[in-house]
Amino acid sequence: MLLHLSLSITVFDYRKRYKTIEDHTVLAHKQDLTHLFVDSGRDWSSKAIHAALDQCGVDLSSLEQELGLKAGSMRNVFYRQCRSYEKIIANRIGVSPAIIWPSRYSDRVA
């Protein structure tokens, strides 16, 4: 995916000086780094899920509080199928539950 940006940015170059790039059109590839911590076609590890949630500025306990759930109840999603919790977590991360838990959604299209 190519992103088309027109902006003013400040960069730090190798000579330890700041440069400002003004109103130039920048074409940049959006990097997908999920392959570094998630194996395609396999369920994400609990650490990968926690990291993705952390990247979104939330953790399981804050989700539980937000939804009025008992502390620790969302951890069940790591051990057994729980569609409602899976959907909540996936929506917060911004992907389909089938991406995070392909083994649980193998009969459905991602």
Secondary structure as GFF3:
##gff-version 3
##sequence-region A 1 110
A	DSSP	beta_strand	2	12	.	.	.	ID=ss1
A	DSSP	beta_strand	18	29	.	.	.	ID=ss2
A	DSSP	three_ten_helix	34	36	.	.	.	ID=ss3
A	DSSP	alpha_helix	46	55	.	.	.	ID=ss4
A	DSSP	alpha_helix	60	67	.	.	.	ID=ss5
A	DSSP	three_ten_helix	73	78	.	.	.	ID=ss6
A	DSSP	alpha_helix	83	93	.	.	.	ID=ss7
A	DSSP	alpha_helix	97	100	.	.	.	ID=ss8
###
